[in-house]
Amino acid sequence: MSAAPQEESPDALRTLLRSFGQIVLQRNAATGACILAAWLVSDARLACAALTGAIAANVGAVLRGYDCNDTRDGLHGFNGALAALAAFTFISDDATAMAVAILAATAAAWLLGPWEQLLRSRGLGVYSSPCLLVTWAWLPFVHPALTHAAASGTVTWFDPLRGLLTGIAQTSFACSALAGALILGGIALSSMRAACFALLGAALATSLQWLAGANSASFDAGLLGFNGALVALAVADCGVLAALAGVGVSVALQQVAVFYGAPALTAPFVVATWTTRRLMRDTRRTRTNSPDRAPEDDAVVVHRKRTSRAALPER
């Protein structure tokens, strides 16, 4: 009688951890465990928020009848976790934050199906866009004029490393160098190449925004590098040049958002990834159809697409 729950329990835990791992585009329970540890060392409220959001989103996905394999891969839970993390980040009252977190996570899960169909019909991935739509829906009622605090300060020789790691931590709403190191280590457990791309993206984005005049408070909080790290992870399968271009686009978008005082969150990452991957597809299509180059066999193209999805699940 008790065998079934014992068999399902490890699978449920693995699904939950994979949901956390998908925040940094890794279908890996060990990566998710490292991210959970990062939340715990940064702020226990974040760990509670992510657990609440992922569970609510996964339950919502089951009720909606979504593909069970995608649920087990964490593709239905990570947007719920992000939506709940946003609620606990911007709402100080725990009771209110919990209520908003559950509602937002469930809404993100229910929105995912039709929104994913719309995006895929245009050749676009989902990424964290459901979380963005849901969060932007309630955020103006909590913070009518949300802007990051501006401050000036002196950067010492050790601060760049701390700011870089904190930027990686901010991919999951955490805010400490130790949390960033844990998340980077978790990515490395899944793919050393992905970890290198995340580090490269965070470093480039942080450097460009610092040169553009970003303040020390944003630098120390890691607000300059997280979108760059996510873009580099998302387009890693397209090569280094594509990653560099995508990071550049994300920096430009984030600078525009800062100028207008808009809460961009991960929107620069999402839009930059869409733009970069679309440009790469158009370039590849142009080269394939050029007269001086023989078209590739359909089987080769299909194999490449399957390999790309297996190496880096498109969210």
Sequence and secondary structure as in RCSB ss.txt:
>XXXX:A:sequence
MSAAPQEESPDALRTLLRSFGQIVLQRNAATGACILAAWLVSDARLACAALTGAIAANVGAVLRGYDCNDTRDGL
HGFNGALAALAAFTFISDDATAMAVAILAATAAAWLLGPWEQLLRSRGLGVYSSPCLLVTWAWLPFVHPALTHAA
ASGTVTWFDPLRGLLTGIAQTSFACSALAGALILGGIALSSMRAACFALLGAALATSLQWLAGANSASFDAGLLG
FNGALVALAVADCGVLAALAGVGVSVALQQVAVFYGAPALTAPFVVATWTTRRLMRDTRRTRTNSPDRAPEDDAV
VVHRKRTSRAALPER
>XXXX:A:secstr
  HHHHHHHHHHHHHHHHHHHGGGT   HHHHHHHHHHHHHH HHHHHHHHHHHHHHHHHHHHHT  HHHHHTTT
TTHHHHHHHHHHHHH   HHHHHHHHHHHHHHHHHHHHHHHHHHHTTT   TTHHHHHHHHHHHHHH TT     
      SSHHHHHHHHHHHGGGT  SHHHHHHHHHHHHHH HHHHHHHHHHHHHHHHHHHHTT  HHHHHTTTTT
HHHHHHHHHTGGG HHHHHHHHHHHHHHHHHHHHHT   TTHHHHHHHHHHHHHHHHHHHHHHHSTTS    HHH
HHHHHHHHHHHS   
